[in-house]
Amino acid sequence: MQSEVLACLSKIPFLAGMPDEALAALASRAKVVKFAKKALIISEGDDTSSMYIVLAGKVRVFSSNDKDKEVTLLIQEAGSHFGELALLSNEPRSAGVEAMDKTVCGVIGKADFIHWLKQYPDAAIELLGVLAEKVRALTEKVKQMALSNVYERTIKILQDMADKEGDIYVIHNRPTQQELATMVGSSREMINKVMKELTKGGYVSVDDKTLRILHTPPASW
């Protein structure tokens, strides 16, 4: 598994430019942990302080309130990472993370990371850039939630998730309507209504776990 950790580390933006020996040193500090589907990897408010590299599977980053209402902030698959904010802060976790499938992570603790960072300080500048990008992304998410309606948010999320294949855009392993509802910040019933209208209008097609965007949906509904 250490070779898989090393391969994933080399693809993380703030580490991609580091020399091989630096990445190997960091990979050697990672512990490989397996999580069952639906397992809670991180609880919002936890005092844990590790970074996680997703080696296999898929996770959902979410936030919730005291009424158990949730909003999905991000879905991440193999090759991605999360929790890096905790490496530079003593604050509790700002979001929860749940395994959407059977998931394997490489986990690097704060003490190990700080020790490594002192040896390779150039990574700190790159890390600050990545954190700034995350702040901008979350700011955009808040903006969408405040200024866009359910239809507009649904279209934006589907377009962001899709990959271009020929003349159309495709989402493999599409989210369920309930998962999409938590990403949009709406009810499953409202998402169901939006998806029915998109399908009826010939803008999207759904086949098992694949969603295809056949034509650009109208900007507003």
Secondary structure, 3 states (H helix, E strand, C coil): CHHHHHHHHCCCCCCCCCCHHHHHHHHCCCEEEEECCCCEEECCCCCCCEEEEEEECEEEEEEECCCCCEEEEEEEECCCEECHHHHCCCCCCCCEEEECCCEEEEEEEHHHHHHHHHHCCHHHHHHHHHHHHHHHHHHHHHHHHHHCCHHHHHHHHHHHHCEEECCEEEECCCCCHHHHHHHHCCCHHHHHHHHHHHHHCCCEEEECCEEEECCCCCCCC
